[in-house]
Amino acid sequence: MSIKVVISYLFSIITIISYSQPASLPPTSQVKTYFASGSYIPDQNCMGGLFPENAEVISVRITGYTDSVGTEASNIQLAQKRAEYVAGLYTKFGVPKDSIFTDAKGGAYPFASNATDSGRALNRRVDVLLTFYYPPEPDDVGYLPAAFAIKPAEFKIDPNKEQDLALDNKGSVLHVPANAFLDVNGKTVQKEVTLLYTTYREQAEFAFSNLPMTYTENGTEYRFNSAGMFSLYGKTNDEVVFLDPDKPMLIDFAVEQANNIAFYSLGEKNKWRKVQDISRKSNVHSSIQTNQNNTTGYSDKIVIDFAIMGVDDHGDYIYWNNEMQAPMSKRERDSIVGANPAMRGVPDEGNPYPDVITGLKLEGFGVYNCDEVYTLADHIKVIPVFRDAQGGLISDPAYLSVIDLQYNGAFCSSPQFFICSKSDRNVLLLITNSKKVYLLSADDFAQTALQNGRKTTFTMQDYTDRIRSSEDLAGWLKGQ
């Protein structure tokens, strides 16, 4: 029997050894691959199982071995080359280099006897210990308590008429063309349509949205610092409707800030796609607007871009004129408001959304956002083990959100692992299958020793009775 046949036969038996883990830990698998004598390139028939299908690899630990032929020094060198070659395969597979660890044992720890050809063939190997997880299905939010779901605003409209819908009191407006909706058969909808519009603007809302807040471009993963996110869907009675691609809707969307942001659409496989960059000079206008011409360099709707910066000695608000980069008194601001009685969307006192991005094209119903992006410095992958205040294992975690307090966002994740920066101020929100709610404060997170690719125990506090809505969570976050 040839060595190749022996290897193939034994490989079919022992290729993957799976380890049973508690429900809160990601699965691990040990994979073996084999080599010809003196070679560091694996036998192509013995590479099955190296790359788990439909899984995200968290970490890879690769150990190279040889048979007893050759000197100890040469065998260590060959074992290292074998480990490094396999590590290169995982790098091409998309696993970050800082998540791959290699070691070389040479002829030590033989798997079989070196007295036979078949035994030596089994000792010329690389052992790979994989830690991985299977991503949750997109839009799987069924395990979240109903109180945490952000309720959409409903707008009932006559689809045969062109109309503008004021979506909120911040200046957001949806421009709906006439006859813009299609049924499942592609026919124009003529009966009443209900539009469902949901906005996400705060960390607490993002935490319970189960929406991804990462974006990949040219191989680099970015995170969103959100200026505002929304979803829009339509229906007639209980039947869904679709947008006619020849009659797109436009939205003017109020944002918290309009610097360095772009417009994104959530597409297939729950991945964001950039629709367009947003130019401060062409797309953004203040909630105070007029039809008069101006020379500011902004669009012709802009008269002034302002934000509240404080109060004066009389208790009146002082506004910041972003056009002139100078303060503006309440009297000056009111004179502009009074001069334009036909304007819409004038913000209330203290309104933090002075900017409206105009004319954003909606390609269809779905989820959109206006965000700036940033990269996570010194990031690590953490494999969490969750325990309650009494030290008991939380065995049924279902949903994890990592809230980075330095940015306006929350990063929903499988509870099997998450990515963060050691230097950031983070809060953890954990929801179990039994609908219990746990939190870890920023101070407790900062005191936890984190190691890349290693298991880390987090002692969570039970807030099930105190956190019943996103508003409750928002109030708790203010104390962080």
Helices and strands as residue ranges (DSSP letters): H 3-14, E 16-19, E 28-34, G 44-46, E 56-65, H 72-93, G 97-99, E 100-106, H 117-123, E 125-133, G 146-148, E 153-157, E 163-166, E 173-176, E 181-182, E 193-200, H 203-207, E 214-217, E 220-236, E 239-240, E 242-243, E 249-255, E 262-266, G 268-270, E 272-277, E 284-286, E 306-311, E 317-321, E 326-328, H 330-339, E 355-362, E 366-374, E 379-387, E 397-404, E 411-413, E 418-421, E 426-432, E 437-440, H 442-446, E 455-459, E 461-462, H 470-478
